[in-house]
């Protein structure tokens, strides 16, 4: 479900970029995708813990850790800008 949602957000971003609202849509896409990947990682840990143990579990968790986004980007400033635009408009805007 998270992969489907991320794909949908990326498609909406592409559509917004074509209409000239790409910068705002890019921020929203970035925040959503980062949060969705965090949810995928938590779910992945749960599934791996249920399916393996010991050295196999440690190896699987190491693979999961390597697959996550390791960028230093934080969502706070971006999220605040998005929230500010929404509050100013008093509705959902892209």
MOMO-V672379 format. One record per backbone hydrogen bond with DSSP energy under -1.0 kcal/mol. CO is the residue of the C=O (numbers start at 1). NH is the residue of the N-H. If there is no record, write none. Layout:
co=CO nh=NH
co=CO nh=NH
//
This chain:
co=1 nh=5
co=2 nh=6
co=3 nh=7
co=4 nh=8
co=5 nh=9
co=6 nh=10
co=7 nh=11
co=8 nh=12
co=9 nh=13
co=10 nh=14
co=11 nh=15
co=12 nh=16
co=13 nh=17
co=14 nh=18
co=15 nh=19
co=16 nh=21
co=17 nh=20
co=21 nh=25
co=22 nh=26
co=23 nh=27
co=24 nh=28
co=25 nh=29
co=26 nh=30
co=27 nh=31
co=28 nh=32
co=29 nh=33
co=30 nh=34
co=31 nh=35
co=32 nh=36
co=33 nh=37
co=34 nh=38
co=35 nh=39
co=36 nh=40
co=37 nh=41
co=38 nh=42
co=39 nh=43
co=40 nh=44
co=41 nh=45
co=42 nh=46
co=43 nh=47
co=44 nh=48
co=45 nh=49
co=46 nh=50
co=47 nh=51
co=48 nh=52
co=53 nh=56
co=54 nh=58
co=55 nh=59
co=56 nh=60
co=57 nh=61
co=58 nh=62
co=59 nh=63
co=60 nh=64
co=61 nh=65
co=62 nh=66
co=63 nh=67
co=75 nh=79
co=76 nh=80
co=77 nh=81
co=78 nh=82
co=79 nh=83
co=80 nh=84
co=81 nh=85
co=82 nh=86
co=83 nh=87
co=84 nh=88
co=85 nh=89
co=86 nh=90
co=86 nh=91
//
